[in-house]
Amino acid sequence: MDAGLDAGTVAEPEPTCDGFSCSEGTCSIQDGLPVCRCEDGSAPPCPAPEIPDGYTLVTPSETEVHSVPWGSMEVPLRFAFVAQAGRHYDFIVEVETEGYVLNLRDAAGVSLDYGVMRDGVPSWMPYTWHWSGFAANAVYTLEISAFYEDARRPFAFRFVDTGPDDQADLFAFAAPWVPSAQPLTGINEHYYERDLLSFQTVADRVYALTCTFPTPYWEMAFVNRRDQEYAIAAYDIFFEEIREGSIAFKSPGGLFYASINDITYPATLAPYSCLLNDLGAEDHGDTMETATALPAGTASVQGKMETFMDRDVFSLRVVPQHHYRASCTEDGLMSCEILDAVPGGAFTRSTSERTTTTFKASQSTHYVSINLNAFLVPRWVQQNYALQFEDLGEDDHGDTLATATPLTGPVQAITGHIPDAYDHDFFSFQAIAGRRYRFGCDWKETPGQVQLYAVVRDAQDNRLEVPREHVDSRWTQTYTQLQTGTYSVDLMAESKAVLGDYACQFEDLGP
């Protein structure tokens, strides 16, 4: 209770300008009463705004079409208008107008809107610039330049006051908005106009916007001052009844804008409601430098995709020469995608399955990244996921000619294990011209008779085409007409069906 009021005393309401209008100037409270004041603080009648020299004054009109011939390409067409606060103005460039450059400025010369219309306006539909958020009784200027030197048709336009507008369309006038649990309600009063609201962000924090619209025809986006989109959602012809949209983005820091459009035609004048939230810092970094470090032996880790384009990167302590498998599962509408990389290398995936990757560790640290196999959805929701790691054991045979296991014969049994399609087991032997050699492995009794696959190469890495034969319980390849030198056998899995242990045999068959 105010110390100046007795108990039970009701305070007088503060005076406001509600219901009070000014034909000139703007309303302010003076001595407890609403009064009209000009921009310079004086009482009406207000002095007429000063139009800059060389600019032609245009006044709003529903029907008047201005058609102005081009002069020199170096000298733009110059117009000026006097705006009123809280009004929305359409600058409508008529059909078949050729290419042009538009620059809207305030009285101080600050650019408020700029656009290059290289191709002009098609013959079937005018192009409309939407402007609102202007100060009362203020002068704004327009400069229009021809894009092409040989422009033939005059520049034709209409300038229309289309009525009240609750939120600005122009970046310079966007109302500030603080992320909170309190929703904002607005109205898109005119077809395809947008409401812009500005908010300050902190670098690497995630911001989310959720809106409910009166119709299923809407667009929403996070943009910067140059109108570059950081997140966007829009109505979808395949989901025509969706009237809610959600977007999120990780900010690089600084001032950003929420752009909100209800694009129903004609405008419904029904309100929309939006909520802006600061979701805090992302849970995992999205680069090798900011990766979440995982200790050796980590079996799984939990995470979430906070934005549509989010990527989480993990630095995993591993044992060199061990094979690993990483896989992901998630509980949302989209499937996860997993990639891996050596330190400083590019992220790749070794399997055809987007949710799994395998790798052989060459260093004590290996990187794994996860993102969404995303398709555009009009309502973004955070996706939770689980990432699993498996140590598949040490590599038993080298995977290059330089690290190949040597074969000597005359008969040599070979055993090994192929844990994943990424693994290749290399063997080498010294051939003597005129002698025959045979390599074979147990026949895999699997559907389709899929077998391990062996590629034979000489020391210059030239591939030898050697037929495979099914002999008793093995498949075999017999190498003849070899030159004296070193040869390699690259043993690999053609299919997941034959992953695991294998038993093979090498024979020196003599001349």
N, C-alpha and C positions, 0 to 999 in steps of 0.2 A: 504493500500500500504506500502511496506517495505520502511523505511526511507532512505535506501541506494540506492534506484532506482529512476531514473527520471521518470516523467510522460510519459507514452507511451512505456517505456522499458519493454520488456518481460523477466522474470526471467528464467535462465537456469534450466531445470528439474534436480532433484536430481538423481544421478546414482543409478542403481539397479542391482541385479543379474539376472533379467529376461532375458531368452535366453542364459544365460552363464552357462556352466556346467563344473564340475570338475571330472576327472577320479579318482583323489585321493583328499581327504580332502573335505572341504566345501568352498563355495564362501563367500567372505566378501569384503567390500569396503575399499580400502586403497588409499589415495591420489587421491580420486575421480574416481578410476577405480576398476572394479571387479577383484579380484585375488583369487587364490586357496590357502587355508591355512590348515595345518594339525591340529589335535586336540591340539597339544602342542604349536601352534602358528607359527611353522616353515613352510617353503615352501616345496612343494612336491619335490622329492619322500618322502612319509611319512613313518615313522618307522612302521614295522609290529606289529599289536596288539599282546599282550602277552597272550597266552592261559594258564590258570592255570594248574598246575601239576595234573596229574591223570584224565584229561578231554580229550576226543577225539574230535578233530575238525571235524565238518560236514559243507559242503558247499551246497548251494542250487542246486537242480537238479530236473528237471521234471520227470525223469525216474528212477533214482537210488533208490533202495530199500535197506535200512540198516536192517539187520537181526542179532541181537545180542543175544546170549544165556544168560540166567540168571545164575548168580553165587550164592553167599550166599544171603539169604533174607535180612541180616543186611547190606549188601554193595550194594548201588544203582548203576545202570548204570549211567555213567557221560559223558555228551556231552557238547560241546561249539560251538558257531557260532559267526561270525562277522557280525553285521547288518549295513545297510545303512539307512540313514534318508529318510523318505517319502515312504518307501517300505512296502508292506504287505507280511507277511510270513505265509504259511500254514504248520503246523506240522501235518502230516496225519498218523494216526495209522492204520495199515493195518488190514484187516478182520481176524477174528478168533484169534486175540491177546487176551490173558487172562488178568484178572484184574490187575490193576497197579495204582500207585500213581505218579503224575507228579508235579514237582516244578520248575518253571522258575524264575531265579534270575538275577539281574544285577551284575556288577563287584564288587560292595560293599557288595554283599550277600543279598540285599533286595529282598524279594519275590515279583514277579510281577504277577504271575498266579499260581494257585494251584488247583488240582482236584484229587478226589478219584474215580476211575472207577472200582467199585466193580465187575461188571459183564463183564468187558472187552468189546470187540467189536464183534458184531454179524457177521455171515458169509456172510451177503448180502450187507453190506455197511460199508466203512471205517469211522472212526471218525476223524474230523478235528478240530484242535485248531487254532484259528485265532489270529494273533498277528501283531500289527503295532504301530507306535509311537516311535520307537527306535531312539537313538542318532546315528549320523554318525560315522562309523568306530569303534563302541563300541563292547565290548565282553559281551556276555550273556551266562549263563550256564543253563543246564538242568540236573536234577536228576530224574531218573525213578526207582521206587522200585516196586518189585512184591507184589501184594496184598495177594497172596496165597503162602504158603511155598513150595507146590508141583507143582508149575507152570512148565509145560512141554515144551510148544512151545517157541521159541525165541521171543524176542520183535522186531517187524517189523514195520518200519516207513519210510516215505519219508519226506524230508524237502524241500519246494518249495518256491521260490520267485515268487509271483503271480503278481507283478507289483506295480504301484503307488497307494497310499492311502492318501486321503486328511485329514481324521480324525483318531485319534488313536482308537484302539480296547481295549487297556489296561488302567486300571484305573489310573495308575501312570503317564500316559502321556496324559490324557484327556485335551483338550484345554479348557481354561476358557471361560464362556459365561455369559454375564450380561443380565438379563431380560430387554427387551426394545421393542419398536415398530418396530425395524429394523429386518427383517427376516434373517435367516441364510440359505444359500444354500449349499448343499453338494451332494456327489455322493457315492452310495454304489457300488464300483467298482467290487466286487467279491461276488459270491453267498453266502448268509447267514453270511457275515461279518457284523459287526455293527460299527456304529460311536458313540463314547462316548464324551460327552461334560459336563464339570463340572460347577456348579454354587453354590454360597453361598446363604444360606437361613436364614431367621429369624423365630424363633419359633412361631407357631400358625398363620403364614401367609399362604395364599393359592397361589399355583403356577400352572400355566396352560401351556400346550404345545399343539400347533395345527400344523399339518403337512399336506402338499399336496404332494402326491407321483406320480411318472410317471406311475405306474401300480397298480392294485388292490391287490397286494400281498406284505404286509408290516407288521411290528410290531413296536411298540413304547412303552416305559416304563420310569417311574421314578424309579431309584434304588439308594441304598446307596453303600458304599465302599465294603460291603460284598455281593453285587449283590442281595440283598433282594428287592423285588418289592413293591413299595408303590402305584403304579397305572400302569395299562397296558391296551393297546388296540391292536387288531390285525385284520387282514382281516377275513372275515366271509364267509363261503361257501354259506350262504343263501343270502348274499348281495355282490355278486362278483364284482360289478361295483363301489363300494365305494373306492375312492382314497384319501379321507381325513380322518384324525383321530384326536381326541382330548382327552386329559387326564388332570386330575387335582388332586392335593393332598394337604393336610395341613401338613406343615413341622414341625417336632419336633425341627428344628434348625440344623445348621451345613452345611457341604458340601454334596451336592447331585449331581446326574448325570442324564442326558437325554440319553437314549439308543435308537438309531434309526436304523432300519433294513429295507431295501428293499430286499425282499427274492425272487425276480423273478429269474427264471432259464431259460436260462443263464442270467447273469447280463445285464441290459439294457444300463448302463453308462449314463442314462438320469438323470438330477438333481432332487432332492427333495427340498422343501422349508419348513422351520419350523419357528415358532414364539413362543418365551418363554415370558410369562407375569407374573408379580407379581400382583396378584389380591387384595392384602392387607389382613387385618385381617378378620376372619370369622365373620358373623353377630351375631351368637348366640353360646353360649358354648355348649359342648357336654357331660358334666357331671353334677351331682347335684351341685358340688362345683363351677362350672363356668356357671350355668344356668342363663338365663335372667329372672330377677324378674318382675312379672306382678302384678299390684295392684288389690285389690278386685274390682269386678264388670267389669273386662276387658271382652269385648265382642269378640274381634278378635285381631289378630296380624299377621303381614306379615313377611315372611322370604324367604330364598333361600337355596337350596342344592348346595353348591359350589363344592363339590366333589362327586364322585360316591359312597363313603362310608360315606358321611356326616351324622351326627345326630345332631339335635338341641333340647336342653332341656330347659324347662321353669319352673320357680317356681311361682305357682299361689296362691295368697292369697284367702282363702276360708272360709266359715262358717261351723264349725263342725256340723255334723248331717244333712247337706244338701246334696242332690244328685246333681251331675253335669254330663253334657255330653260335650265331646270335639270331634270335627270332623275337618277334613282337606280336602282341595281341592287344586289342583295344575294345572298349565297350560302347562305342558310338556308332554313327551311321556310316562312317568312312573306314576304309582299311588302312593300316599303317604300312609304311615303306621303309626298309632298312638298308643302309649302305655302310661300307667300311673303308678305311684308308690307313696307310702307314703315315707316320709323322711327316708333314709337309707334302704329302701326296694328294691325289684326287680321290674323291669318294666314288666307289663303284660297288656293284653287287655281283657276286660270283654265281648266283643261281637264277633260274627263270622265275622263281617264286619271289614276289615283292616283299613278303613278310619274313624272309630268311636270307642270311648271307653267311658264307663260310670263308675262313682265311687261315693261312699258315703264318704264324708270327715270325717276323724276321728281326724284331727288336723287342725290348722289354716293355714297350708301350704301343698300343694299337688303338685307333679311333673308330668309334661306331656312331653313326648319326641316324636319327629317325625323324620322319615327317609323314604327312598324310598323303595317301593316294587320293588327292582331293578332286572333287568335282564341285562346280558352283552350286551352292544352296542358298536360298533366300534368307534362311534363319540359321545363323551360326551359333553353335553351342560348344562349350569346351569339351574336348575329347580326352578321356583318361586312357592310359595304356600301361602295359607291363612289358619290360624288356628282359629276356632270359639269355644267359650265357652258358655254354657247355664247353669244357676242355675235353677234346676228343683224343688227347694223348700225343705223344711224340711221333714225329714223322719217322717211319722205319727205313725208307729208302730215299735217296736224293731225288730231286725233281728237275735236274739239268744233267747234261752230259758230264759237266765238270764234277758233279757230286754223285754220279751214278755208282751203283753197286756192281763191282766187276764179276763177270761170269768166266769160269775157266774150263769147265767140263772135265773129263769126257761126258759125265752125266752129273748134273748138279741140281739138287732140289731147291726150290725157292718158295718161301712163304712170306706173306705180307698182309697188310691191312689197308684198304682204301676207305677212309671215313666219310668222304664227301666227294662230289664231282669236281671240286677244286684241286684235289690231290692227283698228282702224276708220279708214278714210280719209274725211275730210270735205271736201266741196266746197261752195261757195256761189255763187249768182248773183242778180243783181238783175232781178226780173221786172217787166214792164210789162203792165198789164191789156190783154187783147185779143190778145196775141202768144202764139205757141206755141213750146215749147222741147222739145228731145229730148236724152236721155242714153242712151248705149249702150256696151257692151263686147264684146270678141271672144267669140264662142261657144266655150265650153270643150268640146272633144270628149272627154269622159270617160265612163266607165261610168255609166249612169243619167242622163246629160246634166245633171249638177250644175253650177250656175253661181254666179258671184258674185251677191250680193244687194244691191240698192239701196233704201233707204228715204228718201222725200222728206218734208220737214217745212217748215212755215212758220216765221216768226220767233217765234211763240208756242209752238213745239214741237208743234203739231198735225200728226198724220200724215196724209198724203194717199195714198189708195189708187189707185195707177196701174198698170194691167195691163202685163205684160211680153210683148213679141212677138218671135218669132224671124224676123228679116229678114236674108236672105242669110247672111253670116258673122258677124252680130252679134245679140245680143238688144238690144232698145231699149224705152225708156219715153218716151212723148210726153205732155208736160204742157200741158193746155189749161185755160181758164177760171181762170187764176191772177189774183190781185189784185196790184196794184202793191206791191212790197215785197221783202224778202230771203227766199230759200229755201235750204235745204241738201239735199245728197245725201249720205247715209251709206252708204259702200260697204264691204261686209264679206264674209267667206267663210262660206258655209253648210256647207262640208265641208273636211276636210283635203285632199281630192282637188284643190282649186283654189287651194291656197296657192302663193305665188310671184309672178312678174311678171304684169302685166296691161297691156292697151292698150285705152283707151276714147276716146269722142269726145262732145263737147258741141256742140249746134247751136242757134242762134237762127233759127227757121223763119219768123219774121215774123208778120204778122196772119193 
